[in-house]
Amino acid sequence: RWRRMQAGQTSDDSETMTGSPGTPPPVDERIKQNNRPCTKQRTVALIGCGPGGMFFLHALATRRRELEQEGDADGLAALPEVTCFEAADGPGGIWRSTNDGQSSVNMYDSLWSNIPKELIEFWDYSFKEHFGGRDVPAYLPRKDILNYVLMRVTSVDPLIFQERRDSRGEPSQGKCYKVKFNTHVRHVGYNSATEKFEVEWSSPPAHREDKCSDGSSSSTELEEDMPDEIGATAIKDQFDYCIWAAGKHGMPRIPRSLLRMLRSGCSKLVAESAGLRPPGSPAPFKGTILHSSHMSGFDSAVCCKRVILIGDASSAEDLALYAVKLGAEKVHVLSRSGCGDCVETRTWPGVLNKNTCVVDPKVEVHIALPYCTAQNGTGIGCWSVYFDQETDRFEINDDENPFVLERIDTVVFCTGYIPNQDFLSTELRFQLADDDELCWTAPADFSMTPNALSQALGNVKPSKELDFSGHVIPGVYQNASILNPRMMYIVESSSEFPLLDLDVAAWQCLSNITGKIMFPSKVEMETAVEKRMEEELQIPFIRWYFDMNYYEALDELPDNHWSDDYSDPRAKDLLRQCAAHFTGVLARNMRSAGYPMDFGTYGALNDLGEKHLSLSLANVAA
């Protein structure tokens, strides 16, 4: 029931973040590159030309135009020379449709944004301008969002993705960025002796097999493997800075145990549980296996078919409805947590039963996981699960009987993604906030400021080990690695305004490089992120997400508690507190980055910041 409250949260990756303690930094803790005189133009390797990479190029082009208009020679000299590496044949990243490029991870053509356009509009290019003054809906299809982003980026430089050449055909010296499409980055390392990043790349790319997070192939059908073609010549270049902007959706996340179960017919869960027996002899699943990102074969895999979607977040909800539109006979959604978007969807499309005069839904949601195949590989055996606090994992629910979903044609993993960092040296990779091994501890004297829930919950003591909230990237401060601030990240967030977050992060990276930001010591950066996490401990609708003690206290509230009623003034106040925090953090990041638009300060939003907050609250209420 608290999932709806979480909708007001944002993922704010452009603020202070904590690093891993005890790891020796590869460079001096007080990075001095921003303090020494610039005798040579700094060079930057920008990896990825999706939204994050495009926004950095746009920020650089915008800043260059401003400095040229001002006649600021020193400012122009401080701008870096950027080389952007992109594996596809054009910009856009996963926003490109399935048929647009070589990437195995793309949005499906029929996807519509679930974020209103008012929350993703940029300061320098409005939707009214883009659509020629026409009125358009608040929620737009994928292709319109991509076209808006591309037009905005090229508005400052129509040739931003092309290499300029002079009258002699030589590369123009008046441009400080270039984009290499169809380029595969093989490896990125940092040489502490030369203080340079060494980037090994090839173009055209070596068409290696794309891998999922479990090591399996990420081809349209997961059982099919793609040939590994080798032959491209590797080139190695050196750069002063490196920006990872390859996106969090780089590789499909597919649970290895579930994929193994589908391929063998029996899971490890069966072998470990004396009372759990498969209904019949296990056999490999005979249907089609897909990930939600592999949309080229989705239509044929679901039309007139019986489908299982594993996962219950937004992608599962979208694909369940899309499958029904394509004519799926039946869609089963398997939810592990029991609190995802699909579980909270109360009404699904269906067919009127003439005998009962009741609509039989085409979509059915089960709080269960598959554990074996059945019916000679055409059915899937499932068992209800619950989360055990002592073992810190999901366990089978012995109070419920297993059941079989019959005549299944297609299984689709809606289990998310992981960023593709395989080409980065280990010390250059950022860690995900949901890493089970990462935790932090609240101050011993922490006390929550009284709020509307205090009377019901009392003063809940934080857990000894706290998870990261999901709104930070461990080890990253103002988009730069705490261990080596020359390594930066423009990472997609899961907020209500992710494109705006990315744009601010791009300007933050530019400020980092041009010397506008003076990095403090490693200890000071880690202290700053701890204060950020303590801020979030004060907000009920954020704290429950990473503090198990607080989550359990909330879970003990009665089902009819006022916090479930979003029309209750107390619930509205808590939602506003949460939304105001994230808008305030965005305002703080804007000022830190030198962003051209200003929302005020964290504690005092200006009129524009208040308008943005109102839009955010309206979107949550919707």
N, C-alpha and C positions, 0 to 999 in steps of 0.2 A: 504493500500500500504506500510505501514511501518512495516508490519509483517516480511517481508523478512530481513529488516534491523535488526530486533530483533534476527534473527537467529545467529548473531555474539555474543550474550550475553551468559553468563554462570551464573549458580547459585552457588555462592561462600559462602558456609555455614561455612567455616572453618576460617573466619576472624572475625573481631570485630563486635559485634551486640549490639543493644540497648535494654535495659530492660524497663519494665513498670514503669513509675515514680510513686512515692507515696506509693509503696508497701513495708511494713516493711520486711527486710530480716530475714529469720528464723535462720541465723547464723551470726557470726561476719562479718562485711563488709570486713575486711582484713583477709581472710582465712589463717590460720597459719599451716595447715597440711603439707605444703611443707617445712616449716622451722624447725619443731621440729624433734628431732632425731628419727630414726626408730628403735624401740625396738622390734617390732613384724611385721611380714610380712603383708603388707596391703592386704585386700581382696576386690575383685571387682565383682559385679553382672553385667554380660554382657547379655543384653536381645536381642535375635535375632541372628541367624546364617545365615543370608543372606550375601550379599557382605560386608556390613559394619562390621558385627560381625566377618566374616572370616578374613577380613583384619586386624582387631585388634589382633586376635589370631596369624596371620602371623607376624605382627610387633613384638609381644611379643616373639614369637619363634625365629625370626631373631635376635633380640637384645640379647636374652639369649645365642644363639650360639656364637655371637660375643664376649660376655663377658667371656664365657667359654674358647674360644680360646685365649683371652688376659689374662686369669687367674685373672680377676678382681672380687675378693670376695665381696668387698663393693658394686659394681655395681649389682652383682647377688642378694645380700641381699635386694637391693632397688626395685627389680622387684616384682610386685604384684602376688597374687594367684587369678586366675580368674575362675569363674564358669559361663559358658554360658548356658542360657536357650533357647531352641528352641521348638516351638510347633509341627513342622513337624518331620518326622522320618529321616531326613537327611539335609545336608547343601544346600544352594542355594537360599532360599527365593523365590521370585516370578519368578526368572529365571528358576526354575524347571517347567517342562511342566505340563499340566492339570492333567495328570495321575500319576505324581510323588509322590504326598503326599496328606495330608488331607486338606491343605489350600484351601480356597474358592477363593483366588486371585492368579492366575497364568498366565504366558504368554501362548499364544497359540502356538502350536507346529510349525506352519509355519512362525512364526515371524522372520524377518531379522533385524539386527541392522542397523539403519540409521546414525550411526557414524562410520567412517572408523577405521579400526583396528589400524592404526598408531597413533590415538589419545587416544587409551586405552591400549597401550602396556606398560608393567611395566618394571622398571629398572633392575630387577633381573631375568626376564624370558621372552624371546622374542618369538614372533610368529614363527620366523624362527626355533628356538629351539623346540617349541611345535609341529610344523608340519614337523619336520625332514628335514628342508631345502627346502621343496616343496613351490612353488609359489601358493599363494591363493588369492582370490579376496579381495579388500579393505573392502567390506561390507560382513559380515558373518552372518549365521543363528544363532538363539538363542542357539541351543544346542552346537555349536562350541564355542561360547563365554563362556558359562557356563563351558564347559569342560576345556577351557583354564584357567579360574579363579581357578577351583578346582585343576588342576595340578600345578598351580603356588603356591597356598597356601600349598599344601602337599609336594612341592619340598623341603621345609626347614625342614619338619617333616612329614614323611609318615603316622604317627599315630596321627596326630594333632587332629582328631575328635574321637579318641578312647582313652579309659582309660588304661594307662599302668599299668601292674601288675608285681610284682617281682616273684621270683621262688616259693615263698610260696603262691602266689595267692593274696597277699595284694597289694593295690594301691601303685604304685611307688612314691617315694618322689622326684624323679629327674625331675618331670614335674610340671610346675606352672599353668596349665590350664586343665580344664575338661569341656566337653560338655554334657549337659543333653538333649537328644532328646525326643520327645513325652512328653514334659513337658509344662504345662500350668501355666503361671504366673497370679495369681489371683489379687494380690495387691502389690504395692510398696509404702512405706511411709518413711518419715525421722523423726527420734527421735532426737530432738535437745539436749535433756538431755544427751543421750549416744553418740551423734554424729555418729549414725549408721543408715544405711538404713535397713529397715525391709521388707524382700521379702517373700511373702506368695505364695507357688507354690504347684502343685499337679502333680503326675506322676503315672500311666497314667492320662491324662487330663480328666476333666469333660467335656463331649462333649456338651457344651452349643451351643445354636443357634447363628451362626455368624450374626451380625447385620450390616446393611448399615448405612450411616450417617443420614438417615432420620428415623431410628428406624425400618425399614422394614427388612424382611429376605433377606439374601444375597445368597440364594440357587440358583440353576441354573435357575429355573423359579421363579420369584420373588413372585408369588402368593402362592408357596408351602412353608410350614413351616416345619422346622426340629424339632424333639422331643428334649427336654432338659433332658439329662441324668445326674443325680447327683449321687455321690457315692464315688468319689475319696477322699482320706484323704489329708487334707491340711497340709503342712509343712512350718514352718517359720524359715528363716535363717537371720543372720545379716551380713552386709557388710560395709566396710569403704567408698566405692565408688559405684556408679551405672552408667552404660553406656547404654543409650537407642539406640539400633541399629535395631529396628523393621521395619524400612523402611517407606517411605512416602506413599506407596501403600498398607497400612494395611487394609483399608475398602473402598468399593466402595462409591463414592459420587453420590447420586441420589437425584435430586430436589424433595422434598416432594410434592410440589404442582402439578408437572407433573405426578408423580406416582398416586396421589389421583385422578387426572383427568382421567387417563386411567382406574382406577378401578371403578370410579363412572359414568364416561361419560361426566362430566361437571366440569369446573374449576371455581375457585373463580373469575377469570377475567370476566367470563360471568355475574356473579351475580352483579359485581360492575359497569359494563358498560351497559348503557341504550341502546346503539346502537348495541350491540354485542349479537347476538342470534344464538344458535346452529341450524344447518340445520336438523330439525326433533327432535324427542324425544331422549334425552341422554340415552345411554345404555353402560354398561361396555364393554371395549375392549375385543374382543373375541379371539384375537391372543396370541402369545407368547411374554413375556416381559423379556428381559435379560439386564445385564450390560456387558460392553466390557470385563470384567475380567472373566466372566462365559462362558468359551469356550467349555466345555464338550458337550453342546447341540447345538453349533453354526451351525455345518454342516447341521443337519436336519432342523434347524430353518430358513435357508436361501436358501437351494437348491430348485430351481423351485418356489421360493416364492417372494412376493413383500415386501420390507423391508424399514423401516425408521430408520435412525441413528440420534439420537439427540446429537448434538455436532459437532464441525468442526475442531478439532485439529488433531494431528498426528494419534491417535488411530482410529479416524473416517475415515481418509484417507486410512490407512492400511486395515481396515475392509471392507470398500467399495470395494476396489480392490479384497480383498480376497473373498468377497461374490460373486463378478462377476465370479471369477475363479471357485467357487463352483457351479455355474449355477443359480444364482439369476436371476429372471425375470426382476426386476427393483429395484434400490436402490435410495431412497430419503434421502438427508442429510439436516437436519434443523440446520441452523446457527443463533445464537442469535447476535453475534457481527458483523458478516459480514467481518471479517478480519482474519479468520483462514486458516489453510493449505488447507482445501477442497475448500474454496472460491477462493483461488489463484491457484488451479489446473485448468489449462486451457483446458486440453484434457483428456477425460475419454474413456475407451474402450467401444465399441458399436457394432451395427450391421448395415451393409450397407443397406440403403433403396433403393430397385431397382427402385422405381418410381421417387425418387428425386435425386438418386445417391449421397446422403448425409448420413454420418454415424449418426445414431440415438444413442446417448450415453446411456449406461445402468445406468449411475449415473447422478442424477440431484440434484443441490444444490439450496436450498431456504433460503433466509434471513428471517426467520419466526420462530414462535414457535407454538406448538399445543395448542389449547384451549378447544377442545371438541371432542367427538367421533361423528361419522356420520354413516349413512347407517346401522342402527341397530347394531352398534359396530364393523363393518368391515372397516370403513373408519375413517380418522383423519382430523378434521377441523383445519386449520392453518391460522394465521394472521401475516402480516408483523409487525416488531417491530423496534424501534429505542431507543437510549439511551438519556434520558432527563437529562440535566445537573442540572436543578433546583431541580427536585425530586430525583436525584441521583439513578435512576432506569430505567429499560427498560419499555417503554410504547407502546401500540398498535399504529400503523400508520394508522390514519384515511384516509389518501390519497390513501391507497391501499385497495382493496376488499379482503375479506377472500376467501379461496379456500379449496377444499377438496381433499385429497389424497385417492384415492379409492382402495378398495380390498387389504387392508394391512394385511399381515399375521404375521409379526414380528416387534417389536419395540426394538431397542438396545440403551441403554443409554451409550454414549461415553462421559461421563461428569466428568471423572477423579476420584481421590481418596482422602482420608484423612488419615493421620497416625493414627494408633490404639494406643491411649494413655489412654484408659479407665481404665487400671489397675494402672495408676500412680495417686498419690494424686494430687489434683488440683495445688498445689504450685510447683510441680515438672514438670508439663507439659510445653512444649514450645508452643508459639503461632505462627500461620501461618502468613506469610507476607501479605496474601490477606484478612486478617481480617478487615472488614469495620470499626471497632472501633479503629484500630491502626493508628496513624498518627504522624508526626513530623513536625517541623517548621525550615525553613532555617534561617540563620543569617540575621538580618535586613540589613546588608551592603553587602549581597551577590551580586556578579557581575560575569557573565559568561565570561570566557576568550574568546576573539574573535576567531571565527572559520569560516568555509566556508559558514555556514548558517546565520551568523551574519548580513550580508548586507541585506538579505531578511527579516529577522525576527526582527532585532534590539535587544535591551536588554530586554528580556522578564522577568518580575518580577515573582518569584516563587509563586505558590498558597499559601494561608495562611495555609492550611492543606495539607501536602504531604503524599502520600502513601509510604509504604516501597517498594523498587524496586523489590522485589522478589529474590534478590541475597543475602539476609541476613535473619536470623531468629531472630525476635525481642526477646530481653531478653537473648541472647546468645553471649558470648565473647570467641573466640578461642575454640569453641565447648563445652564450659562450661557455665552453668547457672550463670548469673550475681548475682542472689540472693543466690545461693548456688553452688559454683564452684565444689563441689564434685559430683554434678549431671551433666553428660555430654551426648552429643548427637553426633552420627555419622549418618548424615542425607543425603539421596540421593539428589543430585542437578539435575537441568534440563539443565546443561551446555553441551557444545560440548565434554567434557571429564569427565563425571560423575564418572566413576570408578576410575580415577586418583584422582579426588577430594576426594572420599571416602577413598582412600588409604592414602592420606596426612592427612585427618582428623583422621584416626586411629592412626597414629604416633603422632599427636598432643595430643590426649587423653593419650597416653602412656607417653609422656613428661610431661603432667600435673600431672600424678599420681606419677611418679618417682622423681619429685622435680626439673626437669629442667626448669619448668615455674614457675615464682613467680607472683602470681596474684596481680594486683594493687587494689585500693579501688573501691567500686561500682561506685562512681562518676567518677573516672578516666576511668573505663571500658565504661561507658555510653558516656563519652566525646570522647573516641576513636572511637566508632561506628558512632557518629555524623560526625566526620571527614571523615570516610569512605563514608557516604551518601553524604557529600559535594563533595567528589571526583567524585561521579557518577552524581551529578548535572552539572558537567563541560563537560559531554560527551553527545552530542545531541541524539545519538541513544540509550542511556539508559534513559536520563532525560524524554523523551517524554512518557515513560512507566508509570511513577509515578507522574509526574507534569502535572495536567490538563491544566494549563495555557499554558504550552509549547506545549502540544498535540494540543490544539485548534489553536495555532499559526501555527503549521505545517499543520494542516488540511485546513487552508486558502490558502495554496500554490496552484498554478494551477496544473491541472492533468499532464501536460507535463513538470513539473519542472525537472531540472537536477538531483535532488536527487532520482528520480525514475529510472534513468539510471545508472545501476551499472558499466557500462563501463566508465562512466564519471570520470575523475581523482579526482574531488572534492568528489564524492560519495565514491570512493575507499579510499581516505584519511580518511574520517569519519569512514568507516568500519574498517580500520586499527587501528584508535584511540581506537575504542571500543574493538577490539580483543586484542590489546596490553595491555589495562587496565586489562582484565581478566587474560591474561597470566602473567602479572606483579603481580597481586594479588596472583596467584598460586605460583609464585616464592617467594613472601613474606611469604606465608604460609609454604612453604617447609623449609625455613630457621628457621621460628618460631618453627616448629615441630621437627627440627633435622632430616628431611627426608634424606634418603641416596642419593637421586638425587638432583642436584642443577641447577636452571634456572637463577641464578644471583639475581638481586634485582628488585624492582618494577620499578625504573626509568632507570635501566641499565641491560638489559637481557644479559646473556652470549651467546656463540655460540649455546649451546643446547636450551636455551630459545628462541632464534631467529628462530631456526629450528621448534620448536613447534608452534611458532606464524605463521610461513609460512604455516604449515600444517592446522592450524585452519582457516586461510584466504582462503586456497584452498578449504576447505570443505564448507565454506560459499558460495564461488563462484560457487561450483558445485550444 
